[in-house]
Amino acid sequence: MVQQANAQALMVMLKLVPTALLQVHAEEFKSRTLRTVSDCCMSNDIGVRQAGLRALGFSLAASLEASAAEEDVAMQVQLLARSFKLDLAEDRVLAANVACYVASQLKFRDSSGAPPKWLLSFVGLIASATKDKNLNVCAAAEEAIVSLCRIGTHGGDKNEVYSLCLNCLDPGKRNLLEEVVGRLKKQSWTQFWLRGPLDIDNTIMEA
């Protein structure tokens, strides 16, 4: 219980004051924070593991917002990828929800040139998750694709992340992404966008 409480506390801090834990000029402290998140994500205790995964979502979103070094972002995307391989479907659903949250926070500032490798990994990861053997994982991964590509929003047809990644993915992932996006565009996502960004924090925050 103590380890789970610590993991939840770390998650809340990464949500509310991420720069205090991930500031560029405190390299040792940042590394320790990310190492703790990684340890929690791979814990044998489901409570610790899922609190760590939620913390990873806030950490990754904050790293992207702060334009963190690509290697830091890539390491966190790799950790998310490992979570999609966990045996428990509940873990994989949460991993897809975390990916959806990260996708909703993504603001790609440079649409010129090749996309960063972590972005290709992230896109390929959630595209592959739409083929998970568990239907709940598939549904959550589809929402992550909707969030990433802004499907159903004004201007979504010209989404720069989708366009940028499409020609840079390997043929298998590219075909999969095209198939999934084409299918999702035929559905209505009004309710998805009305509910607002997904909050992956499952704790009760006091006003």
C-alpha positions in Angstrom: 0.0 0.0 0.0 2.9 2.4 0.8 4.4 1.9 -2.6 1.0 2.4 -4.3 0.5 5.6 -2.3 3.9 6.8 -3.4 3.2 6.0 -7.0 -0.1 7.9 -6.8 1.6 10.9 -5.2 4.1 10.9 -8.0 1.3 10.8 -10.6 -0.5 13.7 -9.0 2.8 15.8 -8.8 3.5 15.0 -12.5 0.0 16.2 -13.3 0.0 19.4 -11.3 3.7 20.5 -11.2 5.5 18.5 -13.9 8.2 21.1 -14.4 9.3 20.7 -10.8 10.2 17.1 -11.5 11.3 17.2 -15.1 13.1 20.5 -15.3 16.0 20.4 -17.8 18.6 21.9 -15.5 18.1 19.2 -12.8 19.2 16.3 -14.8 19.9 13.9 -11.9 16.5 14.6 -10.3 14.7 14.3 -13.6 16.5 10.9 -14.3 15.5 9.7 -10.9 11.9 10.7 -11.5 11.7 8.9 -14.8 13.4 5.8 -13.3 10.8 5.7 -10.5 8.0 6.0 -13.1 9.6 3.1 -15.0 9.9 0.9 -11.9 6.3 1.6 -11.0 5.1 0.7 -14.6 6.8 -2.7 -14.4 5.8 -3.5 -10.8 4.1 -6.8 -10.1 1.5 -5.0 -8.0 -1.4 -3.9 -10.2 -2.1 -0.8 -8.1 1.5 0.4 -8.3 1.8 -0.6 -11.9 -1.3 1.3 -13.0 -0.5 4.4 -10.9 2.9 4.3 -12.6 1.3 4.1 -16.0 -0.9 7.1 -15.3 2.2 9.0 -14.0 3.9 8.1 -17.3 1.0 9.7 -19.2 1.4 13.0 -17.4 5.2 12.8 -17.6 5.2 12.2 -21.4 2.7 15.0 -22.0 4.7 17.4 -19.9 7.9 16.4 -21.7 6.3 17.1 -25.1 5.0 20.4 -23.9 8.5 21.4 -22.7 10.1 20.2 -25.9 12.3 17.8 -24.0 15.2 16.0 -25.6 14.1 13.4 -28.1 15.9 10.6 -26.2 13.8 11.4 -23.1 10.6 11.3 -25.0 11.6 8.1 -26.9 12.4 6.4 -23.6 8.9 7.1 -22.3 7.3 6.0 -25.5 9.2 2.7 -25.3 8.0 2.3 -21.7 4.4 2.8 -22.9 5.0 0.2 -25.6 6.0 -2.3 -23.0 2.8 -1.6 -21.2 0.8 -2.7 -24.3 2.5 -6.1 -24.0 1.4 -6.8 -20.4 -0.8 -9.9 -20.0 -3.6 -8.3 -18.1 -6.2 -6.7 -20.5 -7.0 -4.0 -17.9 -3.4 -2.8 -18.1 -3.5 -2.7 -21.9 -6.8 -0.7 -21.8 -5.2 1.8 -19.4 -2.1 2.0 -21.7 -4.4 2.9 -24.6 -6.2 5.5 -22.5 -2.8 7.0 -21.5 -1.9 7.1 -25.2 -5.3 8.8 -25.9 -4.5 11.4 -23.3 -1.0 12.0 -24.6 -2.4 12.3 -28.2 -4.9 14.9 -27.0 -2.1 17.0 -25.6 0.2 16.7 -28.6 0.9 20.0 -30.4 3.3 19.3 -33.2 5.1 22.6 -33.9 7.1 21.7 -37.0 5.5 20.0 -39.9 8.5 20.3 -42.2 11.0 17.5 -42.7 10.8 14.0 -41.3 8.9 13.4 -38.1 10.9 12.4 -35.0 11.3 8.7 -34.5 9.4 8.7 -31.2 6.3 10.0 -33.1 6.5 7.2 -35.6 6.9 4.7 -32.8 3.9 6.3 -31.0 1.7 6.3 -34.0 2.6 2.7 -35.0 2.1 1.6 -31.4 -1.5 2.8 -31.1 -2.3 1.7 -34.7 -1.2 -1.9 -33.8 -3.2 -1.8 -30.5 -6.4 -1.4 -32.6 -5.9 -5.1 -33.5 -5.5 -6.3 -29.9 -7.3 -9.5 -29.0 -9.3 -7.7 -26.4 -12.1 -5.5 -27.7 -11.9 -2.9 -24.9 -8.2 -2.4 -25.8 -9.1 -2.0 -29.5 -11.8 0.6 -28.6 -9.5 2.6 -26.4 -6.8 2.5 -29.1 -9.2 3.7 -31.7 -10.1 6.7 -29.5 -6.3 7.4 -29.3 -6.2 7.5 -33.1 -9.3 9.7 -33.2 -7.6 12.1 -30.7 -4.2 12.0 -32.5 -5.7 12.6 -36.0 -8.5 15.0 -34.7 -11.0 12.9 -36.6 -14.5 14.5 -36.5 -13.1 18.0 -35.9 -13.0 21.0 -38.2 -9.9 20.7 -40.3 -9.3 17.1 -39.2 -9.0 15.9 -42.8 -5.8 18.0 -43.0 -4.3 16.8 -39.8 -0.5 17.4 -40.0 0.5 14.6 -37.6 -1.3 12.0 -39.8 0.0 13.5 -43.0 3.5 13.7 -41.7 3.7 10.2 -40.4 1.9 8.4 -43.2 4.7 8.5 -45.7 7.4 7.8 -43.1 5.9 4.6 -41.5 7.0 1.2 -42.8 4.5 -0.2 -45.4 2.8 -2.5 -42.9 2.1 0.2 -40.3 1.2 2.7 -43.0 -1.4 0.4 -44.5 -2.8 -0.3 -41.1 -3.0 3.3 -40.2 -4.8 4.2 -43.4 -7.2 1.3 -42.9 -8.0 2.3 -39.3 -8.4 6.0 -40.0 -10.5 5.4 -43.1 -12.9 3.2 -41.0 -13.0 5.7 -38.1 -13.9 8.6 -40.4 -17.1 6.8 -41.3 -18.3 7.0 -37.6 -19.6 9.9 -35.6 -17.2 11.2 -32.9 -19.4 14.1 -31.7 -19.8 12.6 -28.2 -16.1 11.8 -27.9 -15.2 15.5 -28.5 -18.1 16.8 -26.3 -16.8 15.0 -23.3 -13.4 16.8 -23.5 -9.9 15.5 -23.1 -9.6 12.2 -21.3 -8.4 12.6 -17.7 -6.3 9.6 -16.7 -6.1 10.7 -13.0 -8.3 8.3 -11.1 -7.7 10.0 -7.7 -10.3 12.3 -6.1 -8.8 15.8 -6.1 -10.0 18.2 -3.5 -11.1 21.7 -4.7 
